[in-house]
Amino acid sequence: MKNKIPGILISVITAVSAAFISRAVPLGSVTIAIICGIILTAAGITSRPYFASGVSFAEKKILSLSIILMGVNLDFANLADLGVSLIIIIISAILLTISSAIVLGKIMKMDSDLALLIGVGNAVCGSSAIAAVQGVIKAEDDKVGISIAIINFLGTVGIFLLPALISFLPFFEGGDGAILIGNTLQAIGQVFAAGFSIDESTGQLASVVKMGRILMILPVVLIISFFRKENSQKMQRRGVKIPSYILGFIACSALNTLGLLDEKTVSLLSQMSKWLLVTAMAAVGMKITLSRIASQGRKALIMASMVFLFQITYSTMIISLIS
C-alpha cells in the first residue's frame, strides 16, 4: 500500500483544489478535477513512475467506492410520488436519448464506448451515470474524461438556455417548464440553478423529476451490463455477472429505501461519495493525454450537442402531449 500513497495523495490534493476553483468557475468540481489532472500530466508532474500505482488505485477502487455510496441518495419509494405520466416521460426520454447517441455515434463514425457514455450522461445524471457505466464497459480514461467534460459543459449552457426557452413556449403551462428542466439537465445542481431561477415551485418540481431520472441509473447500468456481456462469447459461457460495485449500490439504496439510515448518516455518506468521485476523476484526468482529446473532442462535442437538442425537443413534445 505504501507505493500507492503518492498517487492517492496527489489525487486528493487535486480534488480539493478543484472544489475551491469550482466556487469561481461554473463547470463543477468533477469537470475541473479532470482538467487539473490533464494539466498535471501534460506538465510532466503526474507522469512520474512513483505516482502510477496510487493514481490507478484512485481511478478504479476509489471510483467504485464512490458509486457504491451514491446509492444512499436513492429512495425507490419516491417513484410512487411521480405518477404514471411522469414515469412515462422520464423512461421514454432516457431510452430515446441513449439510442440517439448510439445511432449518431455510428453515423459520425465515433468510438462506440464514447458515444454510449455521452448518451448515458445526457439521459440519466451526468458524471455519476458515466462513472457507473464506465465500470461495466471498461471504457478508456480519455473517453470518460471527454464525455464528462462535454456533458457538464452542455449542462452549464442548459442552465441559461432552458429558462429562456420556457419563457418563449406559449403552450407550456403550470409545471410543464419544471418537467422539461428536470427531464433534460444532466446534474442535480444544474436543475436547482435553472428551476429556482424561475420560481420556487418550478425548482421543487424540477428536482422531483430529476430524482426520478437518477433512480433510473441502476436499471440502465444493469441493462447495459447484460447486453455488453451477452455479446461476449466468454461471458455467455460464464453467465452474466453483476459488477460488485452495483451490488453495493443496490445495498445502499435498499438501506435508504427501507428507512434504515437516518438523515445525518445519509448526508455524511452522500458527501463522502461526492468527494470520492471528484478524487477518482482527478486520477482519470491524470491518465488522459491532450493528443487524444484533440483527436476525439471536437466530434464528440458536436454529437453530444445534437443529442442534447434532441433530448430537449423530444421532452418538449411528449410533455405537451401527456402532461
Phi and psi in degrees as GROMACS dihedral restraints (atoms count N, CA, C in turn):
[ dihedral_restraints ]
;  ai    aj    ak    al  type     phi  dphi    fc
    3     4     5     6     1   -57.2    20    10
    4     5     6     7     1   -39.8    20    10
    6     7     8     9     1   -70.1    20    10
    7     8     9    10     1   -12.6    20    10
    9    10    11    12     1   -88.7    20    10
   10    11    12    13     1   -17.9    20    10
   12    13    14    15     1   -58.1    20    10
   13    14    15    16     1   -47.6    20    10
   15    16    17    18     1   -57.4    20    10
   16    17    18    19     1   -45.1    20    10
   18    19    20    21     1   -67.2    20    10
   19    20    21    22     1   -40.4    20    10
   21    22    23    24     1   -65.9    20    10
   22    23    24    25     1   -42.8    20    10
   24    25    26    27     1   -62.5    20    10
   25    26    27    28     1   -44.5    20    10
   27    28    29    30     1   -70.5    20    10
   28    29    30    31     1   -28.6    20    10
   30    31    32    33     1   -67.8    20    10
   31    32    33    34     1   -41.8    20    10
   33    34    35    36     1   -65.6    20    10
   34    35    36    37     1   -45.4    20    10
   36    37    38    39     1   -60.8    20    10
   37    38    39    40     1   -41.0    20    10
   39    40    41    42     1   -64.9    20    10
   40    41    42    43     1   -39.7    20    10
   42    43    44    45     1   -64.1    20    10
   43    44    45    46     1   -44.2    20    10
   45    46    47    48     1   -64.1    20    10
   46    47    48    49     1   -42.1    20    10
   48    49    50    51     1   -61.4    20    10
   49    50    51    52     1   -42.1    20    10
   51    52    53    54     1   -62.1    20    10
   52    53    54    55     1   -39.2    20    10
   54    55    56    57     1   -62.3    20    10
   55    56    57    58     1   -40.6    20    10
   57    58    59    60     1   -69.1    20    10
   58    59    60    61     1   -41.8    20    10
   60    61    62    63     1   -64.2    20    10
   61    62    63    64     1   -35.7    20    10
   63    64    65    66     1   -64.1    20    10
   64    65    66    67     1   -18.2    20    10
   66    67    68    69     1   -69.5    20    10
   67    68    69    70     1   -24.2    20    10
   69    70    71    72     1  -107.5    20    10
   70    71    72    73     1   -23.4    20    10
   72    73    74    75     1  -114.6    20    10
   73    74    75    76     1   120.9    20    10
   75    76    77    78     1   -80.7    20    10
   76    77    78    79     1    55.6    20    10
   78    79    80    81     1  -115.4    20    10
   79    80    81    82     1   -12.6    20    10
   81    82    83    84     1    91.6    20    10
   82    83    84    85     1   144.9    20    10
   84    85    86    87     1   -66.6    20    10
   85    86    87    88     1   -31.0    20    10
   87    88    89    90     1   -63.8    20    10
   88    89    90    91     1   -50.3    20    10
   90    91    92    93     1   -62.4    20    10
   91    92    93    94     1   -42.9    20    10
   93    94    95    96     1   -64.9    20    10
   94    95    96    97     1   -37.0    20    10
   96    97    98    99     1   -61.9    20    10
   97    98    99   100     1   -42.0    20    10
   99   100   101   102     1   -62.6    20    10
  100   101   102   103     1   -46.2    20    10
  102   103   104   105     1   -61.7    20    10
  103   104   105   106     1   -43.8    20    10
  105   106   107   108     1   -61.4    20    10
  106   107   108   109     1   -41.5    20    10
  108   109   110   111     1   -61.8    20    10
  109   110   111   112     1   -42.3    20    10
  111   112   113   114     1   -61.9    20    10
  112   113   114   115     1   -43.7    20    10
  114   115   116   117     1   -63.1    20    10
  115   116   117   118     1   -43.3    20    10
  117   118   119   120     1   -61.7    20    10
  118   119   120   121     1   -39.3    20    10
  120   121   122   123     1   -71.0    20    10
  121   122   123   124     1   -42.1    20    10
  123   124   125   126     1   -61.6    20    10
  124   125   126   127     1   -32.4    20    10
  126   127   128   129     1   -79.7    20    10
  127   128   129   130     1    -5.2    20    10
  129   130   131   132     1    83.4    20    10
  130   131   132   133     1    11.2    20    10
  132   133   134   135     1   -79.4    20    10
  133   134   135   136     1   -55.0    20    10
  135   136   137   138     1   -87.4    20    10
  136   137   138   139     1     0.5    20    10
  138   139   140   141     1   -82.3    20    10
  139   140   141   142     1    -2.7    20    10
  141   142   143   144     1   -70.5    20    10
  142   143   144   145     1   142.8    20    10
  144   145   146   147     1   -56.5    20    10
  145   146   147   148     1   -35.9    20    10
  147   148   149   150     1   -72.6    20    10
  148   149   150   151     1    -7.8    20    10
  150   151   152   153     1   -90.5    20    10
  151   152   153   154     1   -21.1    20    10
  153   154   155   156     1   -56.6    20    10
  154   155   156   157     1   -49.5    20    10
  156   157   158   159     1   -62.8    20    10
  157   158   159   160     1   -45.4    20    10
  159   160   161   162     1   -69.1    20    10
  160   161   162   163     1   -36.9    20    10
  162   163   164   165     1   -64.6    20    10
  163   164   165   166     1   -41.9    20    10
  165   166   167   168     1   -63.9    20    10
  166   167   168   169     1   -38.9    20    10
  168   169   170   171     1   -62.1    20    10
  169   170   171   172     1   -45.0    20    10
  171   172   173   174     1   -64.6    20    10
  172   173   174   175     1   -40.4    20    10
  174   175   176   177     1   -65.3    20    10
  175   176   177   178     1   -35.9    20    10
  177   178   179   180     1  -101.6    20    10
  178   179   180   181     1   -60.3    20    10
  180   181   182   183     1   -72.2    20    10
  181   182   183   184     1   -45.5    20    10
  183   184   185   186     1   -65.9    20    10
  184   185   186   187     1   -37.2    20    10
  186   187   188   189     1   -62.2    20    10
  187   188   189   190     1   -43.9    20    10
  189   190   191   192     1   -61.0    20    10
  190   191   192   193     1   -42.4    20    10
  192   193   194   195     1   -65.1    20    10
  193   194   195   196     1   -37.7    20    10
  195   196   197   198     1   -64.6    20    10
  196   197   198   199     1   -37.9    20    10
  198   199   200   201     1   -67.9    20    10
  199   200   201   202     1   -41.1    20    10
  201   202   203   204     1   -57.6    20    10
  202   203   204   205     1   -47.2    20    10
  204   205   206   207     1   -71.7    20    10
  205   206   207   208     1   -19.5    20    10
  207   208   209   210     1   -58.0    20    10
  208   209   210   211     1   -28.0    20    10
  210   211   212   213     1   -59.8    20    10
  211   212   213   214     1   -25.0    20    10
  213   214   215   216     1   -68.6    20    10
  214   215   216   217     1   -15.7    20    10
  216   217   218   219     1   -81.8    20    10
  217   218   219   220     1   -11.4    20    10
  219   220   221   222     1  -104.7    20    10
  220   221   222   223     1   124.9    20    10
  222   223   224   225     1  -120.7    20    10
  223   224   225   226     1   104.3    20    10
  225   226   227   228     1   -67.5    20    10
  226   227   228   229     1   -12.3    20    10
  228   229   230   231     1   -66.3    20    10
  229   230   231   232     1   -21.0    20    10
  231   232   233   234     1   -66.2    20    10
  232   233   234   235     1   -20.4    20    10
  234   235   236   237     1   -59.4    20    10
  235   236   237   238     1   -34.0    20    10
  237   238   239   240     1   -65.0    20    10
  238   239   240   241     1   -25.8    20    10
  240   241   242   243     1   -79.4    20    10
  241   242   243   244     1   -15.0    20    10
  243   244   245   246     1   -78.0    20    10
  244   245   246   247     1   -36.0    20    10
  246   247   248   249     1    88.5    20    10
  247   248   249   250     1   157.4    20    10
  249   250   251   252     1   -62.5    20    10
  250   251   252   253     1   -43.6    20    10
  252   253   254   255     1   -60.0    20    10
  253   254   255   256     1   -46.7    20    10
  255   256   257   258     1   -66.1    20    10
  256   257   258   259     1   -38.1    20    10
  258   259   260   261     1   -63.6    20    10
  259   260   261   262     1   -40.6    20    10
  261   262   263   264     1   -62.4    20    10
  262   263   264   265     1   -44.6    20    10
  264   265   266   267     1   -60.2    20    10
  265   266   267   268     1   -46.0    20    10
  267   268   269   270     1   -66.0    20    10
  268   269   270   271     1   -51.2    20    10
  270   271   272   273     1   -66.0    20    10
  271   272   273   274     1   -43.9    20    10
  273   274   275   276     1   -64.2    20    10
  274   275   276   277     1   -39.4    20    10
  276   277   278   279     1   -66.0    20    10
  277   278   279   280     1   -39.2    20    10
  279   280   281   282     1   -62.8    20    10
  280   281   282   283     1   -48.6    20    10
  282   283   284   285     1   -61.4    20    10
  283   284   285   286     1   -45.5    20    10
  285   286   287   288     1   -72.7    20    10
  286   287   288   289     1   -33.4    20    10
  288   289   290   291     1   -66.0    20    10
  289   290   291   292     1   -46.5    20    10
  291   292   293   294     1   -64.6    20    10
  292   293   294   295     1   -42.4    20    10
  294   295   296   297     1   -62.6    20    10
  295   296   297   298     1   -42.2    20    10
  297   298   299   300     1   -63.7    20    10
  298   299   300   301     1   -37.2    20    10
  300   301   302   303     1   -65.4    20    10
  301   302   303   304     1   -41.9    20    10
  303   304   305   306     1   -64.0    20    10
  304   305   306   307     1   -45.5    20    10
  306   307   308   309     1   -65.4    20    10
  307   308   309   310     1   -47.5    20    10
  309   310   311   312     1   -62.2    20    10
  310   311   312   313     1   -37.2    20    10
  312   313   314   315     1   -60.4    20    10
  313   314   315   316     1   -40.8    20    10
  315   316   317   318     1   -68.9    20    10
  316   317   318   319     1   -42.4    20    10
  318   319   320   321     1   -61.9    20    10
  319   320   321   322     1   -40.5    20    10
  321   322   323   324     1   -88.9    20    10
  322   323   324   325     1     3.9    20    10
  324   325   326   327     1    57.0    20    10
  325   326   327   328     1    45.5    20    10
  327   328   329   330     1   -91.7    20    10
  328   329   330   331     1   162.5    20    10
  330   331   332   333     1   -60.9    20    10
  331   332   333   334     1   133.2    20    10
  333   334   335   336     1   -65.9    20    10
  334   335   336   337     1   -35.9    20    10
  336   337   338   339     1   -66.0    20    10
  337   338   339   340     1   -42.9    20    10
  339   340   341   342     1   -63.8    20    10
  340   341   342   343     1   -42.3    20    10
  342   343   344   345     1   -62.4    20    10
  343   344   345   346     1   -41.9    20    10
  345   346   347   348     1   -66.2    20    10
  346   347   348   349     1   -42.7    20    10
  348   349   350   351     1   -62.6    20    10
  349   350   351   352     1   -40.7    20    10
  351   352   353   354     1   -64.5    20    10
  352   353   354   355     1   -42.0    20    10
  354   355   356   357     1   -62.7    20    10
  355   356   357   358     1   -46.0    20    10
  357   358   359   360     1   -67.0    20    10
  358   359   360   361     1   -41.4    20    10
  360   361   362   363     1   -61.5    20    10
  361   362   363   364     1   -42.8    20    10
  363   364   365   366     1   -67.7    20    10
  364   365   366   367     1   -41.2    20    10
  366   367   368   369     1   -75.7    20    10
  367   368   369   370     1   -38.3    20    10
  369   370   371   372     1  -108.1    20    10
  370   371   372   373     1   -81.2    20    10
  372   373   374   375     1  -154.3    20    10
  373   374   375   376     1    45.9    20    10
  375   376   377   378     1    59.4    20    10
  376   377   378   379     1  -127.8    20    10
  378   379   380   381     1   -57.5    20    10
  379   380   381   382     1   -42.4    20    10
  381   382   383   384     1   -62.4    20    10
  382   383   384   385     1   -43.8    20    10
  384   385   386   387     1   -66.5    20    10
  385   386   387   388     1   -41.7    20    10
  387   388   389   390     1   -61.7    20    10
  388   389   390   391     1   -44.5    20    10
  390   391   392   393     1   -61.8    20    10
  391   392   393   394     1   -41.6    20    10
  393   394   395   396     1   -66.2    20    10
  394   395   396   397     1   -43.1    20    10
  396   397   398   399     1   -72.2    20    10
  397   398   399   400     1   -32.6    20    10
  399   400   401   402     1   -56.3    20    10
  400   401   402   403     1   -37.8    20    10
  402   403   404   405     1   -66.5    20    10
  403   404   405   406     1   -24.6    20    10
  405   406   407   408     1   -84.6    20    10
  406   407   408   409     1   -46.0    20    10
  408   409   410   411     1   -91.9    20    10
  409   410   411   412     1    -7.0    20    10
  411   412   413   414     1    56.4    20    10
  412   413   414   415     1    45.9    20    10
  414   415   416   417     1   -68.4    20    10
  415   416   417   418     1   151.2    20    10
  417   418   419   420     1   -69.2    20    10
  418   419   420   421     1   154.0    20    10
  420   421   422   423     1   -59.6    20    10
  421   422   423   424     1   -37.8    20    10
  423   424   425   426     1   -65.5    20    10
  424   425   426   427     1   -32.8    20    10
  426   427   428   429     1   -71.0    20    10
  427   428   429   430     1   -37.7    20    10
  429   430   431   432     1   -63.8    20    10
  430   431   432   433     1   -47.8    20    10
  432   433   434   435     1   -62.3    20    10
  433   434   435   436     1   -45.1    20    10
  435   436   437   438     1   -62.6    20    10
  436   437   438   439     1   -46.0    20    10
  438   439   440   441     1   -64.9    20    10
  439   440   441   442     1   -42.4    20    10
  441   442   443   444     1   -65.8    20    10
  442   443   444   445     1   -43.7    20    10
  444   445   446   447     1   -61.7    20    10
  445   446   447   448     1   -44.1    20    10
  447   448   449   450     1   -68.3    20    10
  448   449   450   451     1   -44.5    20    10
  450   451   452   453     1   -62.1    20    10
  451   452   453   454     1   -42.5    20    10
  453   454   455   456     1   -68.4    20    10
  454   455   456   457     1   -35.2    20    10
  456   457   458   459     1   -63.6    20    10
  457   458   459   460     1   -47.1    20    10
  459   460   461   462     1   -64.1    20    10
  460   461   462   463     1   -37.4    20    10
  462   463   464   465     1   -63.7    20    10
  463   464   465   466     1   -38.2    20    10
  465   466   467   468     1   -64.9    20    10
  466   467   468   469     1   -41.4    20    10
  468   469   470   471     1   -62.1    20    10
  469   470   471   472     1   -39.8    20    10
  471   472   473   474     1   -63.8    20    10
  472   473   474   475     1   -27.8    20    10
  474   475   476   477     1   -56.6    20    10
  475   476   477   478     1   -36.9    20    10
  477   478   479   480     1   -94.2    20    10
  478   479   480   481     1   -33.3    20    10
  480   481   482   483     1   -68.3    20    10
  481   482   483   484     1   -47.8    20    10
  483   484   485   486     1   -66.7    20    10
  484   485   486   487     1   -46.4    20    10
  486   487   488   489     1   -57.5    20    10
  487   488   489   490     1   -37.8    20    10
  489   490   491   492     1   -66.0    20    10
  490   491   492   493     1   -42.2    20    10
  492   493   494   495     1   -63.3    20    10
  493   494   495   496     1   -44.3    20    10
  495   496   497   498     1   -60.3    20    10
  496   497   498   499     1   -38.3    20    10
  498   499   500   501     1   -67.7    20    10
  499   500   501   502     1   -20.5    20    10
  501   502   503   504     1   -99.5    20    10
  502   503   504   505     1    -1.3    20    10
  504   505   506   507     1   -96.8    20    10
  505   506   507   508     1   103.9    20    10
  507   508   509   510     1   -68.6    20    10
  508   509   510   511     1   -23.2    20    10
  510   511   512   513     1   -88.0    20    10
  511   512   513   514     1    -1.4    20    10
  513   514   515   516     1   -82.4    20    10
  514   515   516   517     1   126.5    20    10
  516   517   518   519     1  -129.7    20    10
  517   518   519   520     1   156.5    20    10
  519   520   521   522     1    52.6    20    10
  520   521   522   523     1  -119.5    20    10
  522   523   524   525     1   -92.0    20    10
  523   524   525   526     1    10.9    20    10
  525   526   527   528     1   -59.5    20    10
  526   527   528   529     1   -41.3    20    10
  528   529   530   531     1   -63.9    20    10
  529   530   531   532     1   -37.8    20    10
  531   532   533   534     1   -64.4    20    10
  532   533   534   535     1   -40.2    20    10
  534   535   536   537     1   -65.2    20    10
  535   536   537   538     1   -41.2    20    10
  537   538   539   540     1   -61.1    20    10
  538   539   540   541     1   -46.0    20    10
  540   541   542   543     1   -62.7    20    10
  541   542   543   544     1   -48.9    20    10
  543   544   545   546     1   -65.7    20    10
  544   545   546   547     1   -25.0    20    10
  546   547   548   549     1   -95.2    20    10
  547   548   549   550     1    -1.4    20    10
  549   550   551   552     1  -127.4    20    10
  550   551   552   553     1   -39.5    20    10
  552   553   554   555     1   -68.4    20    10
  553   554   555   556     1   148.0    20    10
  555   556   557   558     1   -83.6    20    10
  556   557   558   559     1   -37.7    20    10
  558   559   560   561     1  -114.1    20    10
  559   560   561   562     1   149.2    20    10
  561   562   563   564     1   -60.9    20    10
  562   563   564   565     1   -35.9    20    10
  564   565   566   567     1   -63.8    20    10
  565   566   567   568     1   -37.3    20    10
  567   568   569   570     1   -66.7    20    10
  568   569   570   571     1   -38.4    20    10
  570   571   572   573     1   -63.7    20    10
  571   572   573   574     1   -44.9    20    10
  573   574   575   576     1   -57.6    20    10
  574   575   576   577     1   -48.7    20    10
  576   577   578   579     1   -61.7    20    10
  577   578   579   580     1   -46.0    20    10
  579   580   581   582     1   -72.5    20    10
  580   581   582   583     1   -44.1    20    10
  582   583   584   585     1   -65.6    20    10
  583   584   585   586     1   -50.5    20    10
  585   586   587   588     1   -74.3    20    10
  586   587   588   589     1   -13.3    20    10
  588   589   590   591     1   -70.7    20    10
  589   590   591   592     1   -20.4    20    10
  591   592   593   594     1   -87.7    20    10
  592   593   594   595     1   -60.7    20    10
  594   595   596   597     1  -170.7    20    10
  595   596   597   598     1   173.1    20    10
  597   598   599   600     1   -65.7    20    10
  598   599   600   601     1   -42.2    20    10
  600   601   602   603     1   -64.5    20    10
  601   602   603   604     1   -37.7    20    10
  603   604   605   606     1   -64.6    20    10
  604   605   606   607     1   -43.7    20    10
  606   607   608   609     1   -62.1    20    10
  607   608   609   610     1   -41.3    20    10
  609   610   611   612     1   -67.6    20    10
  610   611   612   613     1   -46.5    20    10
  612   613   614   615     1   -67.2    20    10
  613   614   615   616     1   -40.3    20    10
  615   616   617   618     1   -59.5    20    10
  616   617   618   619     1   -38.0    20    10
  618   619   620   621     1   -66.5    20    10
  619   620   621   622     1   -38.6    20    10
  621   622   623   624     1   -64.4    20    10
  622   623   624   625     1   -43.9    20    10
  624   625   626   627     1   -63.3    20    10
  625   626   627   628     1   -42.4    20    10
  627   628   629   630     1   -61.5    20    10
  628   629   630   631     1   -41.1    20    10
  630   631   632   633     1   -62.1    20    10
  631   632   633   634     1   -34.4    20    10
  633   634   635   636     1   -61.6    20    10
  634   635   636   637     1   -40.3    20    10
  636   637   638   639     1   -66.0    20    10
  637   638   639   640     1   -42.3    20    10
  639   640   641   642     1   -61.4    20    10
  640   641   642   643     1   -35.0    20    10
  642   643   644   645     1   -63.2    20    10
  643   644   645   646     1   -19.0    20    10
  645   646   647   648     1   -81.9    20    10
  646   647   648   649     1    -5.4    20    10
  648   649   650   651     1   -60.4    20    10
  649   650   651   652     1   -38.2    20    10
  651   652   653   654     1   -66.9    20    10
  652   653   654   655     1   -55.0    20    10
  654   655   656   657     1   -60.1    20    10
  655   656   657   658     1   -35.6    20    10
  657   658   659   660     1   -62.7    20    10
  658   659   660   661     1   -46.7    20    10
  660   661   662   663     1   -64.2    20    10
  661   662   663   664     1   -41.5    20    10
  663   664   665   666     1   -64.7    20    10
  664   665   666   667     1   -40.9    20    10
  666   667   668   669     1   -65.1    20    10
  667   668   669   670     1   -45.1    20    10
  669   670   671   672     1   -63.1    20    10
  670   671   672   673     1   -41.6    20    10
  672   673   674   675     1   -59.7    20    10
  673   674   675   676     1   -43.7    20    10
  675   676   677   678     1   -62.3    20    10
  676   677   678   679     1   -50.7    20    10
  678   679   680   681     1   -70.0    20    10
  679   680   681   682     1   -37.9    20    10
  681   682   683   684     1   -63.6    20    10
  682   683   684   685     1   -42.3    20    10
  684   685   686   687     1   -78.8    20    10
  685   686   687   688     1   -27.1    20    10
  687   688   689   690     1   -67.6    20    10
  688   689   690   691     1   -27.3    20    10
  690   691   692   693     1   -79.0    20    10
  691   692   693   694     1    -7.3    20    10
  693   694   695   696     1  -101.0    20    10
  694   695   696   697     1   123.8    20    10
  696   697   698   699     1   -61.5    20    10
  697   698   699   700     1   -36.9    20    10
  699   700   701   702     1   -62.7    20    10
  700   701   702   703     1   -43.1    20    10
  702   703   704   705     1   -73.0    20    10
  703   704   705   706     1   -26.5    20    10
  705   706   707   708     1   -64.7    20    10
  706   707   708   709     1   -36.7    20    10
  708   709   710   711     1   -70.6    20    10
  709   710   711   712     1   -36.5    20    10
  711   712   713   714     1   -83.9    20    10
  712   713   714   715     1   -24.0    20    10
  714   715   716   717     1    92.5    20    10
  715   716   717   718     1   163.9    20    10
  717   718   719   720     1   -79.6    20    10
  718   719   720   721     1   125.7    20    10
  720   721   722   723     1  -112.9    20    10
  721   722   723   724     1   125.0    20    10
  723   724   725   726     1   -75.8    20    10
  724   725   726   727     1   130.0    20    10
  726   727   728   729     1   -56.4    20    10
  727   728   729   730     1   145.2    20    10
  729   730   731   732     1   -62.8    20    10
  730   731   732   733     1   -33.9    20    10
  732   733   734   735     1   -69.2    20    10
  733   734   735   736     1   -26.8    20    10
  735   736   737   738     1   -71.8    20    10
  736   737   738   739     1   -37.2    20    10
  738   739   740   741     1   -62.9    20    10
  739   740   741   742     1   -40.3    20    10
  741   742   743   744     1   -65.4    20    10
  742   743   744   745     1   -39.4    20    10
  744   745   746   747     1   -60.2    20    10
  745   746   747   748     1   -45.5    20    10
  747   748   749   750     1   -61.9    20    10
  748   749   750   751     1   -42.6    20    10
  750   751   752   753     1   -62.0    20    10
  751   752   753   754     1   -44.3    20    10
  753   754   755   756     1   -66.6    20    10
  754   755   756   757     1   -38.9    20    10
  756   757   758   759     1   -63.1    20    10
  757   758   759   760     1   -40.5    20    10
  759   760   761   762     1   -64.7    20    10
  760   761   762   763     1   -41.0    20    10
  762   763   764   765     1   -59.9    20    10
  763   764   765   766     1   -42.0    20    10
  765   766   767   768     1   -70.8    20    10
  766   767   768   769     1   -43.6    20    10
  768   769   770   771     1   -61.4    20    10
  769   770   771   772     1   -37.6    20    10
  771   772   773   774     1   -82.0    20    10
  772   773   774   775     1    -1.5    20    10
  774   775   776   777     1    73.9    20    10
  775   776   777   778     1    26.1    20    10
  777   778   779   780     1   -88.6    20    10
  778   779   780   781     1    -4.2    20    10
  780   781   782   783     1  -116.6    20    10
  781   782   783   784     1   132.4    20    10
  783   784   785   786     1   -79.9    20    10
  784   785   786   787     1   169.3    20    10
  786   787   788   789     1   -60.8    20    10
  787   788   789   790     1   -39.1    20    10
  789   790   791   792     1   -63.9    20    10
  790   791   792   793     1   -41.3    20    10
  792   793   794   795     1   -66.5    20    10
  793   794   795   796     1   -44.0    20    10
  795   796   797   798     1   -60.2    20    10
  796   797   798   799     1   -44.5    20    10
  798   799   800   801     1   -62.5    20    10
  799   800   801   802     1   -43.5    20    10
  801   802   803   804     1   -63.7    20    10
  802   803   804   805     1   -48.5    20    10
  804   805   806   807     1   -66.4    20    10
  805   806   807   808     1   -35.0    20    10
  807   808   809   810     1   -64.8    20    10
  808   809   810   811     1   -43.1    20    10
  810   811   812   813     1   -64.8    20    10
  811   812   813   814     1   -39.7    20    10
  813   814   815   816     1   -60.6    20    10
  814   815   816   817     1   -42.4    20    10
  816   817   818   819     1   -60.2    20    10
  817   818   819   820     1   -43.0    20    10
  819   820   821   822     1   -64.2    20    10
  820   821   822   823     1   -44.7    20    10
  822   823   824   825     1   -66.6    20    10
  823   824   825   826     1   -39.3    20    10
  825   826   827   828     1   -64.0    20    10
  826   827   828   829     1   -39.4    20    10
  828   829   830   831     1   -64.8    20    10
  829   830   831   832     1   -44.0    20    10
  831   832   833   834     1   -63.0    20    10
  832   833   834   835     1   -40.6    20    10
  834   835   836   837     1   -63.0    20    10
  835   836   837   838     1   -44.8    20    10
  837   838   839   840     1   -63.6    20    10
  838   839   840   841     1   -39.3    20    10
  840   841   842   843     1   -70.9    20    10
  841   842   843   844     1   -30.0    20    10
  843   844   845   846     1   -61.8    20    10
  844   845   846   847     1   -42.2    20    10
  846   847   848   849     1   -65.9    20    10
  847   848   849   850     1   -38.8    20    10
  849   850   851   852     1   -60.1    20    10
  850   851   852   853     1   -44.1    20    10
  852   853   854   855     1   -59.7    20    10
  853   854   855   856     1   -34.5    20    10
  855   856   857   858     1   -69.2    20    10
  856   857   858   859     1   -11.5    20    10
  858   859   860   861     1  -104.8    20    10
  859   860   861   862     1     7.5    20    10
  861   862   863   864     1  -104.4    20    10
  862   863   864   865     1   136.7    20    10
  864   865   866   867     1  -104.9    20    10
  865   866   867   868     1   148.2    20    10
  867   868   869   870     1   -63.0    20    10
  868   869   870   871     1   -31.5    20    10
  870   871   872   873     1   -64.0    20    10
  871   872   873   874     1   -37.1    20    10
  873   874   875   876     1   -73.3    20    10
  874   875   876   877     1   -33.9    20    10
  876   877   878   879     1   -65.2    20    10
  877   878   879   880     1   -43.1    20    10
  879   880   881   882     1   -61.8    20    10
  880   881   882   883     1   -35.0    20    10
  882   883   884   885     1   -77.1    20    10
  883   884   885   886     1   -25.0    20    10
  885   886   887   888     1  -120.1    20    10
  886   887   888   889     1   -20.4    20    10
  888   889   890   891     1   -65.5    20    10
  889   890   891   892     1   -44.1    20    10
  891   892   893   894     1   -62.8    20    10
  892   893   894   895     1   -49.1    20    10
  894   895   896   897     1   -63.7    20    10
  895   896   897   898     1   -38.6    20    10
  897   898   899   900     1   -65.0    20    10
  898   899   900   901     1   -39.0    20    10
  900   901   902   903     1   -64.6    20    10
  901   902   903   904     1   -42.1    20    10
  903   904   905   906     1   -63.2    20    10
  904   905   906   907     1   -46.4    20    10
  906   907   908   909     1   -64.4    20    10
  907   908   909   910     1   -45.2    20    10
  909   910   911   912     1   -62.7    20    10
  910   911   912   913     1   -38.1    20    10
  912   913   914   915     1   -63.8    20    10
  913   914   915   916     1   -40.6    20    10
  915   916   917   918     1   -64.8    20    10
  916   917   918   919     1   -41.0    20    10
  918   919   920   921     1   -64.4    20    10
  919   920   921   922     1   -43.0    20    10
  921   922   923   924     1   -62.3    20    10
  922   923   924   925     1   -43.1    20    10
  924   925   926   927     1   -64.7    20    10
  925   926   927   928     1   -39.4    20    10
  927   928   929   930     1   -62.8    20    10
  928   929   930   931     1   -43.3    20    10
  930   931   932   933     1   -59.9    20    10
  931   932   933   934     1   -43.5    20    10
  933   934   935   936     1   -65.9    20    10
  934   935   936   937     1   -44.3    20    10
  936   937   938   939     1   -63.3    20    10
  937   938   939   940     1   -47.4    20    10
  939   940   941   942     1   -63.9    20    10
  940   941   942   943     1   -44.2    20    10
  942   943   944   945     1   -61.2    20    10
  943   944   945   946     1   -40.7    20    10
  945   946   947   948     1   -60.5    20    10
  946   947   948   949     1   -44.4    20    10
  948   949   950   951     1   -66.0    20    10
  949   950   951   952     1   -48.5    20    10
  951   952   953   954     1   -71.2    20    10
  952   953   954   955     1   -32.5    20    10
  954   955   956   957     1   -64.6    20    10
  955   956   957   958     1   -42.6    20    10
  957   958   959   960     1   -66.8    20    10
  958   959   960   961     1   -25.2    20    10
  960   961   962   963     1   -87.4    20    10
  961   962   963   964     1   -38.8    20    10
  963   964   965   966     1   -97.6    20    10
  964   965   966   967     1   -46.0    20    10
